[in-house]
Amino acid sequence: MSYLDKLPPTQPDPAFSIVAAYEAYAYEKKVGLCPGFYRDENAKPWILHSVAQAKERIHANPSLNHEHLPLTGHPGLLRGAQELAFGTTRDLKRVASIQTVSGTGSNHIAAVFLSSRLEPKTVWISNPSWINHTEVWKLAGPDVQQRFYPYFDAENFKVNFEGMTETLRKDARKGDWKIVADICREVGLFAVFDMAYQGFASGDLEQDAFAITHFYDTLDMEFAIAQSFSKKFGLYGDRVGVPHVVAPDAKTVENTTPLLTQISRAEITSCPSYGARIVAEILGDSSLFKQWLKDLVEMSERMKSMRLSLYQGLERRKVQGSWEHLLSDIGMFSMTRLSRAQVAELREKHHIYLLPSGRLSVTGLTSKNVETVAAALHDILGSE
């Protein structure tokens, strides 16, 4: 008799399986536009200058050891993470924070905490969203119903703000994050922000954190943040993350932090220390922090340059459809109008790898391959 022979088959992760297929394919001119990893002009992994300098300092420290971190995590990381998310001028006594394992861990801790302590009937997830959001909530809150609000206007390549607000609150008016905060307060929604790209998106830390600080400054708002340091520090394999829960007052934080720690203790006890030390070193040192800001701008500017180059290549060829959104989008990704069948054709015929959704990662573009990509899209989509 076997206890395991009746386990149902599980579908492979769509993103990681495509990345694995790309890595396994031995073709010199292949192009990877799938993964959410920053790449340099040669389509290679890039170690940030600030990270390299921080590592040198850490390894030069004679007292470096391999002891456990405290259950709540590296103190310098937690302090720096809070100031990064909320700014340095706010009283942060309302914030409960612990270290965990990158963005997935932050989302998971938040989901377990909210589903077990607040016992919500429904979680609203954007459509489209990160692939892992639904999986995290399936495991962390199996009794919580998942519902979806429209987020992306595929016809006009912009945020479907009207659809989003109409779903979250009927009779919504046009606006911005201030309206979203008003809706959350009005309807009684507890917001969870997935904060993976601060600074990396636009190159401006404050600009990218506007939604967070606005919610915080609306003093009666309670919400959570799943903060990741993978993208903006290039520490994908070091898994550094911090979930924050914003409470109404410092007394509530005293009760919240132990509950978060209790969840983490049952799952991983103590987080890895190396990546946390790197981030803490950078955020706690003015010269390294300034270098990190330069690194963010360098990454952001390269992505902007690749967006412009792809746009120009598509426009010269008069590729069907509007591509203006390539210039107005920020950060690592842009959507295309490619169907699943066209994505497969692009891969089989031109050796260019995208997610089945047609999402394009601009960090895979370089000056050496951007014209190849534009020509391939022209072949698949045709001219106007």
Secondary structure, DSSP 8 states (H G I E B T S, - for coil): --SSTT-------HHHHHHHHHHH---TT-EE---S--B-TTS-B---HHHHHHHHHHHH-TT-------TT--HHHHHHHHHHHH-SSS--TTEEE--BSHHHHHHHHHHHHHHHHT--SEEEEEES--HHHHHHHHHH-TTSEEEEEE-EETTTTEE-HHHHHHHHSSS--S--HHHHHHHHHHHT--EEEEE--TTTTTS-HHHHTHHHHHHHHSTT--EEEEEE-HHHHT-TTT--EEEEEE-SSHHHHHHHHHHHHHHHHHHTSS--SHHHHHHHHHHT-HHHHHHHHHHHHHHHHHHHHHHHHHHHHHHHTTBSS--THHHH--SSEE-----HHHHHHHHHHH-EE--TT--EEGGG--TTTHHHHHHHHHHHH-B-
